[in-house]
Amino acid sequence: MSERRPATPAESPEPSRIGVIALVPDNWHGIWMPRHHVVGRLARHFEVVWIEPAKGWRDYWLANDQEEPAIQSIPAEEYGLTLYRPGRWLPELYRPRWLAERIRKQRVINAERMLRKRGCREIVLYLWRPEFDWAIDAISADLTCYHIDDEYRFSVNDLPNDPREVALIQRADLVIIHSRKLLEKKGHLNPQTIHIPNGVDYAAYATPQPEPADIAGIPHPRLGYVGVIKSQLDLDLLHRLAQRRPEWSFIMVGPEGYMGAKKPVLEALKALPNVYFTGNRQLAELPAYMQAMDVCLMCYEVCDYTHFIYPLKLNEYLATGRPVVCSPIDSVLPLHEIVGIAGDLDTWDNALQNALGAERNTAQASAIRQQQALQHDWNSLVEEIAAQFRQRIQHGEACHGTD
């Protein structure tokens, strides 16, 4: 990310001071997800407290309370965001149950107190996982929003909606869903549901950047994946592509996530002479890596789970203007005229050759891809979320549950 201007809590006049409590599954300095982009930018509209996930008591009391290493080093102050770290006196417990529940609720109560001390009169409880449903009963929020940016059962085969998540959806005052396939599966459960896809820091990715020094010597054509290297990727396909096309350079930029049984395939991929792994890079560096590719890759395995995702990198890739080739997951199917879509080895090979061709690399083709990305600029998407919060609070539209 290249935006570095100081943030102010409210960039438009507020008839009342709104505070937002974000209950999230990630540390602010961990791998950046859509919630980081959304919640960070909301702090330019409201007072926002991001509750860092609590660690277990052993981690606090027996491990010298050392902070986890930062994957992304973006100060929360650059957004005007407040990080609340519960600390050793409010650890995550599992038993006794009554004490675990009391401690969890106390974290949310403390975050609310922080906002009240700053003059916030209305509170938005912003939940990012179904397991945070208990927080609705921790405080009396003026608006509860549940944001769905994944199919949290993470199954390769579609499963019925989790009853616990269904109950949360029905209790929430506002539900935001990021992909059309998830909207189809869950959108009918609450009439106060809206569709807001994942976005892009358009200015950061569209503005030309110098070529990163560590890949300057890698020969063209370069076919690159930028993101978390994880088990949802079709690594076997990449391995076969790299073997078939030794004259192409395949570059993988990003930290390694959970690989499971695919660890041996990943090691085999790393052993190929035309495959390069850079490791983790800071968010502000990613646009330069994407721009240095001749084709950007989204090589997901196609299953019920990946049909539910809306890749964060989709609009980031498009904002660079570079050609993009993706597996036939649902979120890219409407973009078949500007995104190459490929299934098996042969269609991937053909799609990549096509993406490298002159027709896909004209100024006009690049501008079309960038125009598509511009429609999903994070600033505009978060403006819409902020407007929803204001409208529903100011007009008293929060229903406070349907049960």
C-alpha positions in Angstrom: 0.0 0.0 0.0 1.3 3.4 -0.9 -1.2 5.7 0.9 0.6 7.3 3.8 -1.3 10.4 4.7 -2.4 10.9 8.3 -5.9 9.9 8.9 -8.6 11.8 10.6 -11.5 10.1 12.4 -14.1 11.9 10.4 -13.7 13.4 7.0 -17.3 14.4 6.6 -19.5 16.2 9.2 -21.0 13.9 11.7 -24.3 14.9 13.4 -23.3 12.4 16.1 -19.9 10.8 17.0 -19.8 7.2 15.9 -17.3 4.7 17.3 -16.6 1.3 15.7 -15.3 -1.8 17.5 -13.7 -4.3 15.1 -13.6 -7.8 16.3 -11.2 -9.6 14.0 -9.3 -13.0 13.8 -6.0 -11.4 12.9 -3.3 -9.2 14.3 -2.9 -5.8 12.6 0.7 -6.6 11.7 -0.1 -10.0 10.3 -0.9 -11.0 6.7 -3.1 -8.3 5.4 -6.7 -9.3 4.6 -9.8 -7.4 3.4 -10.6 -6.5 7.0 -7.4 -4.6 7.3 -8.2 -2.5 4.3 -11.8 -1.9 5.3 -11.3 -1.3 9.0 -8.2 0.9 8.5 -10.1 3.2 6.1 -13.2 3.3 8.3 -10.9 5.1 10.8 -10.9 8.0 8.4 -14.7 8.3 9.0 -15.1 7.2 12.6 -13.3 6.5 15.8 -12.2 2.8 15.4 -10.8 0.3 17.8 -9.3 -2.9 16.4 -9.3 -5.6 19.1 -6.2 -7.7 18.6 -6.8 -11.5 19.1 -6.0 -12.5 22.7 -3.3 -15.1 23.2 -3.6 -18.0 25.7 -2.5 -17.4 29.2 0.6 -19.6 28.8 1.7 -17.4 25.9 1.4 -14.4 28.1 2.8 -15.7 31.4 5.3 -18.4 30.3 6.7 -16.9 27.1 7.9 -13.5 28.4 5.0 -11.8 26.6 7.0 -11.4 23.4 5.2 -9.9 20.5 4.7 -12.0 17.4 7.0 -11.0 14.5 5.3 -8.5 12.1 4.5 -9.7 8.6 3.3 -6.2 7.6 4.8 -3.2 9.3 2.2 -0.6 8.8 1.7 1.6 11.9 -2.0 1.8 12.8 -1.5 5.5 13.5 -1.2 6.1 9.7 -4.9 5.3 9.5 -5.9 6.9 12.8 -6.7 3.4 14.1 -6.4 2.4 17.7 -5.1 -1.1 18.5 -6.4 -2.7 21.7 -4.2 -5.5 23.0 -6.0 -7.3 25.8 -2.8 -8.5 27.5 -2.1 -11.1 30.1 -5.0 -10.2 32.4 -7.6 -10.9 29.7 -6.1 -14.0 28.0 -8.1 -16.4 25.8 -9.4 -19.2 28.0 -11.4 -22.3 27.3 -12.4 -23.4 30.8 -14.0 -22.9 33.1 -16.5 -21.8 30.5 -18.1 -19.1 32.6 -14.8 -17.4 33.2 -13.8 -17.6 29.5 -17.0 -16.0 28.4 -16.7 -13.2 31.0 -13.1 -12.4 29.9 -14.1 -12.3 26.2 -16.9 -9.9 26.9 -14.7 -7.8 29.1 -12.4 -7.1 26.1 -15.3 -5.7 24.1 -16.5 -3.7 27.2 -13.0 -2.2 27.5 -13.0 -1.2 23.8 -16.4 0.4 24.2 -15.1 2.4 27.2 -12.2 3.6 25.1 -14.6 5.0 22.5 -17.0 6.5 25.1 -14.1 8.4 26.7 -13.5 9.9 23.2 -17.0 11.2 23.1 -18.6 8.5 20.9 -22.3 8.3 21.5 -23.2 5.6 19.1 -21.3 2.3 18.8 -21.0 0.0 15.9 -20.0 -3.6 16.6 -18.2 -4.9 13.5 -17.8 -8.7 13.5 -15.6 -10.5 11.0 -16.1 -14.2 12.0 -19.1 -16.3 13.1 -17.3 -17.3 16.3 -17.6 -13.7 17.5 -21.4 -14.0 17.9 -21.1 -13.8 21.7 -20.0 -10.2 21.4 -23.6 -9.1 20.6 -24.5 -9.8 24.2 -21.4 -8.2 25.6 -22.5 -4.6 25.0 -25.6 -2.8 23.8 -24.4 -1.6 20.4 -26.4 0.8 18.3 -25.6 -1.3 15.2 -24.2 -4.7 14.7 -22.5 -5.5 11.3 -21.4 -9.0 10.3 -19.0 -8.9 7.3 -18.6 -12.2 5.4 -15.4 -12.4 3.3 -15.0 -16.2 3.1 -16.8 -19.5 3.4 -15.6 -20.1 7.0 -16.2 -23.9 6.9 -13.3 -24.0 4.4 -14.5 -27.3 2.9 -13.6 -28.3 -0.7 -17.1 -29.7 -0.8 -20.1 -27.3 -0.2 -21.7 -27.9 3.2 -25.0 -26.5 4.5 -24.8 -23.2 6.3 -23.4 -23.5 9.8 -26.4 -23.1 12.2 -24.2 -20.9 14.4 -23.5 -18.5 11.5 -27.1 -18.6 10.4 -28.1 -17.4 13.9 -25.5 -14.6 13.8 -26.7 -13.5 10.3 -30.3 -13.3 11.5 -29.4 -11.3 14.6 -27.1 -8.8 12.8 -28.5 -5.4 11.8 -26.4 -5.3 8.7 -24.7 -8.1 6.8 -22.0 -7.5 4.1 -21.1 -10.3 1.7 -18.1 -10.1 -0.7 -18.8 -12.6 -3.4 -21.9 -13.3 -5.5 -21.7 -17.1 -4.8 -21.8 -16.4 -1.0 -24.5 -13.9 -1.5 -26.5 -16.6 -3.3 -25.9 -19.0 -0.4 -26.4 -16.7 2.6 -28.0 -13.4 1.4 -31.6 -14.6 1.9 -31.1 -15.2 5.6 -31.3 -11.5 6.5 -33.1 -8.8 4.4 -30.5 -6.2 5.6 -27.8 -7.8 3.4 -25.7 -5.9 0.9 -23.0 -7.0 -1.6 -19.6 -5.3 -1.4 -16.7 -7.0 -3.2 -13.1 -6.9 -2.3 -11.3 -3.8 -3.6 -7.9 -2.3 -4.4 -5.7 0.6 -3.4 -6.0 1.7 -7.0 -3.5 4.6 -6.8 -0.8 2.3 -5.3 -1.1 -0.4 -7.9 -1.8 1.8 -11.0 1.1 4.2 -10.4 4.3 3.0 -12.2 7.0 1.7 -9.8 10.7 0.9 -10.3 11.5 -2.7 -10.9 12.4 -4.6 -7.7 16.2 -5.2 -7.6 15.9 -8.8 -6.4 14.0 -9.9 -9.6 15.7 -7.6 -12.1 18.0 -10.3 -13.3 15.2 -12.9 -13.9 14.6 -13.3 -17.6 11.3 -12.5 -19.4 8.7 -13.6 -20.0 7.8 -13.5 -16.3 4.6 -15.2 -15.0 4.0 -14.2 -11.4 1.8 -15.0 -8.4 1.8 -12.4 -5.6 0.1 -13.4 -2.4 0.1 -16.1 0.3 1.4 -19.4 -1.0 -1.2 -21.8 0.4 -2.9 -25.1 -0.2 -5.7 -23.7 -2.3 -3.2 -23.1 -5.1 -2.9 -25.7 -7.9 0.8 -26.2 -7.3 0.9 -29.4 -9.4 -0.4 -27.4 -12.4 2.3 -24.8 -11.9 4.9 -27.5 -11.6 3.8 -29.0 -14.9 3.6 -25.6 -16.6 7.1 -24.7 -15.5 8.4 -28.1 -16.8 6.6 -27.7 -20.1 7.8 -24.1 -20.6 11.5 -23.9 -19.4 11.9 -20.6 -21.3 9.3 -18.9 -19.1 10.2 -17.6 -15.6 7.7 -18.3 -12.8 7.9 -16.0 -9.8 6.2 -16.6 -6.5 6.0 -13.5 -4.2 4.6 -13.9 -0.7 4.8 -15.7 2.6 4.0 -19.4 2.9 0.8 -20.3 4.6 -0.7 -23.7 5.4 0.4 -26.3 2.8 -0.8 -29.5 4.4 -0.2 -32.5 2.0 1.0 -30.2 -0.7 4.4 -29.5 1.0 6.2 -32.0 -1.2 4.8 -30.5 -4.4 5.9 -27.0 -3.2 9.4 -28.3 -2.6 9.5 -29.9 -6.1 8.3 -26.6 -7.6 11.1 -24.7 -5.7 13.7 -27.1 -7.2 12.9 -26.1 -10.8 15.5 -23.8 -12.3 12.9 -21.4 -13.9 10.9 -21.0 -10.7 11.8 -18.2 -8.2 10.5 -17.6 -4.7 11.1 -14.2 -3.1 9.5 -14.8 0.3 7.3 -12.2 2.1 7.3 -8.6 1.0 5.9 -5.5 2.6 2.5 -4.3 1.3 4.0 -1.1 -0.2 6.4 -3.3 -2.3 3.7 -5.5 -3.9 2.7 -3.1 -6.7 6.2 -3.0 -8.1 6.4 -6.8 -8.1 3.0 -7.1 -9.9 4.0 -4.5 -12.5 7.3 -6.4 -13.1 5.3 -9.5 -14.3 4.4 -10.1 -17.9 1.3 -12.1 -16.8 -0.2 -12.2 -13.3 -1.5 -15.6 -12.2 -4.4 -16.8 -10.0 -3.9 -20.6 -10.2 -6.5 -21.9 -7.8 -7.7 -25.4 -7.6 -11.3 -25.3 -8.6 -13.6 -26.7 -5.9 -16.7 -25.6 -4.0 -14.6 -23.6 -1.6 -12.8 -21.6 -4.3 -16.0 -20.8 -6.0 -17.0 -18.8 -2.9 -13.9 -16.6 -2.8 -13.3 -13.2 -4.3 -9.5 -13.0 -4.5 -8.0 -9.8 -3.0 -5.4 -9.9 -5.7 -7.9 -9.8 -8.6 -8.4 -6.0 -8.7 -4.8 -5.4 -7.6 -3.6 -7.3 -10.7 -6.0 -5.5 -12.9 -5.0 -2.1 -11.5 -1.4 -2.7 -12.8 -2.8 -3.1 -16.3 -1.0 -6.4 -16.7 -2.7 -9.4 -18.4 -4.3 -11.8 -15.9 -5.0 -15.5 -16.2 -7.1 -17.3 -13.6 -8.7 -20.7 -12.9 -12.4 -20.8 -13.7 -13.7 -19.8 -10.2 -17.0 -18.1 -10.0 -15.9 -14.6 -9.2 -13.9 -14.2 -12.4 -16.4 -15.8 -14.8 -18.2 -12.4 -15.5 -14.7 -11.0 -16.5 -14.0 -13.5 -19.2 -13.5 -10.8 -21.8 -10.6 -9.1 -19.9 -9.3 -12.0 -17.8 -7.9 -15.2 -19.3 -9.7 -18.2 -17.8 -8.1 -21.6 -18.0 -8.7 -25.1 -16.5 -6.3 -27.9 -17.4 -2.7 -27.8 -18.5 -3.3 -27.3 -22.2 -5.8 -24.5 -21.7 -3.5 -22.8 -19.2 -0.6 -23.0 -21.7 -2.8 -21.5 -24.4 -4.2 -18.8 -22.2 -0.7 -17.8 -21.1 0.6 -17.7 -24.7 -2.4 -15.5 -25.5 -1.8 -13.2 -22.6 1.8 -12.7 -23.7 0.7 -11.8 -27.2 0.6 -8.3 -28.7 -3.2 -8.1 -28.7 -3.4 -8.4 -24.9 -0.6 -5.9 -24.3 -1.8 -2.8 -26.1 -2.4 0.4 -24.2 -6.1 0.0 -24.8 -6.2 -3.5 -23.3 -4.3 -2.3 -20.3 -6.6 0.7 -19.8 -9.7 -1.6 -19.9 -8.2 -3.7 -17.2 -7.4 -0.7 -15.1 -10.9 0.8 -15.6 -12.4 -2.4 -14.2 -10.2 -2.2 -11.1 -10.9 1.5 -10.6 -14.6 0.6 -10.0 -13.4 -1.3 -6.9 -11.2 1.3 -5.3 -11.2 0.6 -1.5 -11.8 4.2 -0.7 -15.1 4.2 -2.6 -16.2 0.8 -1.2 -15.4 1.9 2.4 -17.3 5.2 1.7 -20.3 3.0 1.0 -19.9 1.0 4.2 -19.5 4.2 6.2 -22.6 5.6 4.6 -24.5 2.5 5.6 -23.4 2.8 9.2 -24.4 6.5 9.3 -27.8 6.0 7.6 -28.8 3.1 9.8 -27.8 4.8 13.0 -29.1 8.2 12.2 -32.5 6.9 11.0 -32.8 4.3 13.7 -32.9 1.5 11.3 -31.0 -1.0 13.4 -33.3 -3.9 14.1 -31.2 -5.4 16.9 -32.0 -8.9 15.8 -34.8 -10.9 14.3 -35.1 -13.5 17.0 
